[in-house]
Amino acid sequence: MVHTGPVFDIFSGRFGEKDAVWLGAAEGLAAARDAMLRFAAKSPGAYFVFSPDSGTAVAAVDTTLKAAKEKGAA
């Protein structure tokens, strides 16, 4: 496989916390963000995209609150 862009890691959990779990990797920020959002849609919680190049989280989402609100409305 030939990489044409940077590879980003996708994690469940919060950036900087020891219990974050690696879920996979994607080439390009847009693809990594889309994958993160797909994970979040299937299983509510906190997720982030990590850039090994910069050592920082470059995208994050937390769907925990949204899922709790939807359950309360049902």
N, C-alpha and C positions, 0 to 999 in steps of 0.2 A: 504494500500500500504506500503510495507516494502522498505525502502531506503537502498541501499548497498553502496552508495558513496555520496560525497558532492553534494549539490544542488546549482545551479547557476541561477541567475536572468538575464533575457535578456531585454534590454531596447533599445528604439529608442532615438536618441539624442546623446549628448556628455556627457561623464562622468564628474560630477561636476557641470553641468548646471541644473538650476531649472526646465527647461521645458522638461527634459528627461521623457519618458513615459514607464512604465513597460508593457512588452508584454507577459511575461510568465516566466516559470522556467523549467529547465531541470536537470536531474540527470547526473552528470559527465560532465567534461569540454568538451570532444569531442562532446557530444550530444548538449550541449549548444552552442558551436561554430557552429555546423552544422545548428541548428535552427536559429541562428543569420544570417548566410549566406543565408538561405532560405528567411527570411524576407527582407534582402537587395536586393535579386534578384527580388522579387515581387514589391518592392517599394524603389527606390534608396534613399539613405540618409545615415546618420551616425547611427551606432548601436554599442552597447557594451555589454559584458558579465561581470556581477558583482559577486564577491565572498563575500557573507555575512560573511564568516569565517575570511577573511583577511581585508575586508572593502575596497577592491581595484577593479579596472577594470582589468580583466585578459585576455581579448581579445577585439579587436575593429576593425571595418571596416567602411569606408566611401565610398559609391558608387556614391555620388553626382557628383563628377568630371567626372567619367567614363561615366555616363549617359549623362552629358552635352556634352562631346566630341563626343559621338555616335550620338546625335541629330544634332550636327554641321556638321557631315560627311554625313548625309543623304541628 
